[in-house]
Amino acid sequence: MLQAINKSKAQTNTMYTVCHDRDNLWFRVTEFDILNQGITGGQYRVHLRNRTCDCGKFDALCYPCAHAIALMHSVIHALMQLQLVKISV
């Protein structure tokens, strides 16, 4: 299982996340194919609280898929940026 999570983690470099709703419950994760100059590979909706993703792996395997990991990285990065703003003010 740890190998599968690490493999998913490596795939997150080509993903971009956007908040999908006002309550920050659903997020859209977009895959980009760098080899083909940024053409979209696919879009998936992720809900962290419900532990679901359109790809089905998060639901079925009961551990985060690459899309959920990309989303978690994005959320952590945003929180760190907010903390840096608070410190500098």
C-alpha positions, 0 to 999 in steps of 0.5 A: 500500500505504501508503494502505491501511495508513493507512486500516486504522490509522484504523479501529483506534479502534473495536477492542478486543483481548484475549489469547486464549491463555496463550502470548500467541500468539492474540489476539481483536480485537473491532470496535465500531460506535460509531454504534450505541452499541457493538454488536459489529461482529465478532470476529477472531483474530489471530496476529502471529507467523504473520501471520494474521487471520480476516479473511484480509487479513493472510494474503493481502495480506502486510501488517497488516490493521486488526485486526493494527494494533489488536493491535500498538497494544495490545501497545505500549501495554501494554509502555509501561505496564509500563516506566512502572511499572518507572521509578516503583518 
